[in-house]
Amino acid sequence: MPGKTRSPALHLIVCHTEPAAELAEFIAACQELGWQVHAVAAPAEAVDLAALTDLTGHPIRTDEQAQTLHPLPPADAYAVAPASFDLVNKWAYGLNDNLALRLLNEATSIGLPVVAVPAPDPAFARHPAFLESLERLRHWGVAVPSPAVPGDLDDPEPWHVAVRVIAAWTRFARVPAQQPAEPVRGVEELALQSG
């Protein structure tokens, strides 16, 4: 129908990491902002696909699907939440060996807004390669809140920062923006940095 706009599509890349339990709150917050959330599981066996389908209201994409009965709509933005040690390092060096990485590499190449919530195993959170990969992604325009590390003085709630970054993008994505309840230091810089 002429004049009708669609809700913006957020492609959510879900990795096998412990904070995936927090996805319900994250997905609900994005949906409240007017985003349609479409998830890609990487890897599929590490994610509860039925629960993720219930949360998003859409079929979940995996690498194991030979043919896609439900193709992903064009993305307006991406979120990688949680972002594992392996995925961050592979993405930062352009590896393209699964669906999630292919989508992220394409998004990075064409300049779509991307926010990544790093959630490595605590033993790897300060690994030099991981820290270098995060800086590389930031340099490319990916919004990357600091990883939540026990005892760290950085923002302890990167999930909330990611939602606020997405809220800032909302005004450019054909839905009315909703302001966060309280401003978070650095969120404006993250939103501007990523698009």
Salt bridges, closest charged atoms under 4 A:
GLU25 OE2 - HIS160 NE2 3.16
ASP63 OD1 - ARG102 NH2 3.53
ASP76 OD2 - ARG6 NH1 2.82
ASP76 OD1 - ARG174 NH2 3.13
ASP97 OD2 - LYS90 NZ 3.26
GLU135 OE2 - ARG138 NH1 2.63
ASP152 OD2 - ARG126 NH2 3.23
GLU157 OE1 - HIS160 ND1 3.81
